[in-house]
Amino acid sequence: MLTFLLMACRGPTEEGSLVIEAAVVEAIPTVVDLTWEGGPATVSYGLAGELDRTTTGDGHAQLIGLKSSTPYLFEVTLDDGSDTGGGGFETGALPIALPSASVVEYADGFLEEGFFVTTSLSSISAAIVLDHEGDIVWWSLDDRSDIQIARAELMLDGSGVVYGVSTNDPSAEDRHEELVEMSWDHSVETVIDAPKYHHDFVQVDDGFYAYQALTSMQTEAGTTMGDLIMTVDREGATEEIWNGFDDFPFDADYADREREKYWHHANAMDVDRETGELTISMRNLNTITRLDMDTGEILWSLGEFGDFEITGEREHTFQQHQFELIDGGIVMFDNGTSEMLDSRIVEYVLDYDEMTADEVWTYRTDPPLFNYALGAVDRLDDGNTLVTWSTGGQIEQVAPDGTLLWRLNADIGAAYGYTQHVVSLEAE
């Protein structure tokens, strides 16, 4: 790791004599390392006059989630109360390849906090972290022109970000198929081979992943692509746990030209770590299915090829992407088709005894957007809903009554992948 030393700082008061060294990380200059002698301490830091963030360390602390090209102050207080010290530093600039964004809507009285782990899809793909003001505070760039990074997430141990890299064209022979674990300071990069990977993955456990993988078979239409679910660990050991053609076999009676080429088109997934169950979205089948990871058994399916009787505005979702199972139901990003030109968020109450799905809430942005690819939704702990209009380069928070609370827009031409909201970037 390359760093450059900013200063050795003495305490801001006459009583403070603790010497602290502050070094901006050259590889990613929105990360700063503080070092001191004297044992465990609490570090307070923030913008000028606002030491409103804290972390802890034993002779060392790494400050993350900082804005670029911005001065900060900090104070380090030893836990035994014997000494204190502090000073300041200025972070470095962002790479020019990263698009900027700005918050364009902010409801009166609404207090946004936390960070957004997502991906930037423009001329260069990147995993990024945004703060609540839309500033990029962390990134990992990939300058290969033929790749896509659709998913990035905070690693379960809090040491950095993990993201998936796939080739834009699923039928390409020379493909990039990998999961990348990147530490906050870029000093540790673990590249995990994930054969046939595309679109999405989940963290089942620390260093153990399930992911969507491509397969194909010969059908009446020729070679038709489909999907597998595979697992991979940090050492690269893989296992196939589900083949979509087993439970959702190709059916020429339901196959238009798009389905003839790619029958399932899995595009998003989620995991319940307590039950070991996966939920998978299949865009081209307009269906979401629940899978037991241990047995490969389908537990239920919702949509055109599903078990539930659906009541609502549409007979089922169309070309849906990210979703979230919530208490008593599911909330989904319903993209709609190119004929509809109408994307929405929809929530269903699910009755697993009667196998019914009743639409209880919908949301469309204003002005309306047709999000032809990707798209994400996340029901937050406070009851608000985070919506990512990926191809529109727009992220929103919406109240339960549909009131727009917060909106962020990226530069023209920029897009976002799936988005994870976290209150803190620190390890729990």
Order of alpha helices (4+ residues) and beta strands (2+ residues): beta-beta-beta-beta-beta-beta-beta-beta-beta-beta-beta-beta-beta-beta-beta-beta-beta-beta-beta-alpha-alpha-beta-beta-beta-beta-beta-beta-beta-beta-beta-beta-beta-beta-beta-beta-beta
